[in-house]
Amino acid sequence: MAEKRANPWTTLSGAEKYDNPWINVTEYQVINPGGGRGIYGKVHFKNIAIGVVALDAEGYTWLVGQFRYTLEEFHWEIPEGGAPAGEDPLVAAQRELREETGLIARKWSLLVKVHTSNSVTDEGGFIFLAEELETGPRALEESEADLQVRRLPLKEAVDMVMRSEITDSMSMVGLLALARTKGLA
């Protein structure tokens, strides 16, 4: 839980600079905690970030790999997506896991809550643990046509984080949090 404190920033004005179905960008004129005037840009995400660490009875997890347009690189990550405003984050997590991996879990628990990049965005997220897994068909979105799925031991996925082979923040937090609860870290 975040510590409650008085806001030392003063907002003088704000102006929307960009808006699409997923994000809104606003530029604020501010007085910072030191008394200086400046600007602050805020990216508001319209969805809640959702991540899923799937873990089977043998200690294996699933990663999905895809080319990330913003980075111009291929990345391995946990299954992720978004929950539109008003949607239960657990329902979104169940959908994302099924769409991207074909897995259906009978047991779900909240692993951790996160803020993905709190210096420039208000995006918050939930990372769930999915257990007691069954396989089924995937239902990829058009933008995920190149998505690859990889099953590997949880320890190997954690090692990938530690070698900077997994750099996605939701994936890193989820895998390391699970490893900590399982005594691997």
Summary of the structure (lengths in Angstrom):
residues: 185
radius of gyration: 18.5
end to end distance: 22.7
largest distance: 57.5
contacts: 536
relative contact order: 0.18
helix: 21%
strand: 48%
